[in-house]
Structure formats: structure tokens, C-alpha cells
Amino acid sequence: MSFRAKATFGTSCLISFAVVSYVHISHKLERDAMKVGVQMDIERQQRKKENLQILEEQRMLAEKLKAQDIEPSKESSR
């Protein structure tokens, strides 16, 4: 084999290796990014549940407070 043929073969092998490596690395990075996205979604859903529970508790407390405010008003108007 001539030097030119060996150089061409070596260069094409090197380029092929570089392309395959790049594809594998980028694929792994994309998978990692998707996992982080899923984890963030799970955390967001948990925060939403907690916020809804807090909101419901606040609504119940507000209703109790209204009921307490109404009862003394009825008594004082008598």
C-alpha cells in the first residue's frame, strides 16, 4: 500500500471514530438532561400538591375565622 492510501485510510478511520464518539457523548448528555427534566417535573408536582394542601388549610381557617367573626357580631347586636 502506498503512503497516500495509508494516510487516507488512517484519516477516514480517525474521522469515523470522532463522529461515532461525538454521537455517543451527545446522546448520553441528552439522556442525562431528560432525566433532570423528569426529576424537576416530579419535584414541581410535589410542590404543587403541597401548595394545594396549604391553600385548602388556609381556606378552612378563613371559613372558621368568618364563622367566629359572625357569631360575636350576632351576640353584640342583641
N, C-alpha and C positions, 0 to 999 in steps of 0.2 A: 504494500500500500504506500502511496506517495504521502509526503508530508501534508500536502494540501487536503487530501482526503481524510487523513487523521485529524487535522485541525477542524475540518468541517464536522466530522463525526463528534469530536470532543465538544465543540461549541454547541451543537444541537442537543447533545446529552445534557450539558450544563444548563441550557435554556429550558429543556423539558423538566429537569429536576427543579429548577427555580419556579416554574409555573405550577407544578404539582404541589410543591411546598407552600407556595402562596395560597393556593386554593384550600389546602388543608388548614392552614393557620387562620385564614379569613372565615372559614366555616366554623371552626372552634370558637372564634371570637363572637360570631353571630349567635351561636348556641348559648354562650355564656350571657350575652346581652338579653336573649329571650328569657333565660332563667331569672335574671334580675328583674325583668319586667313582670314575670309571673309572681315573684316574691313581693314586688311592690303592689300588685293588684290584690294579693291576699291581705297584706297589711292595710291597704286602703279599705277593703271590705270590712275588716275587723274594726277599724276606726269608725266606719260608718255605723256599724251595729252598736258600738259603744255610744256614739253620739245620739243615736236614736233612743237608746235606753235612758240617757241623761235627759234628753228632751221630754220623754214620757214622764220621767220622775218630776221634772220641773212643771209640767202641765198639771200633774196630780197635786203638787204642792200649791200651785196657783189656785186650783179649784178649792183646796182646803182653806187657803187664805181668804178667798172670796166668801166662802161659807162662814168663816169666823167673823169677817167684817160685816156681813149681812145680819147675823144673829145679834150682835151687840146693838146694831142700829135699830132693830125691831124693839129691843128691850128699852132703849133710851127714848124712843118715840112714844112709849106708853104713858 
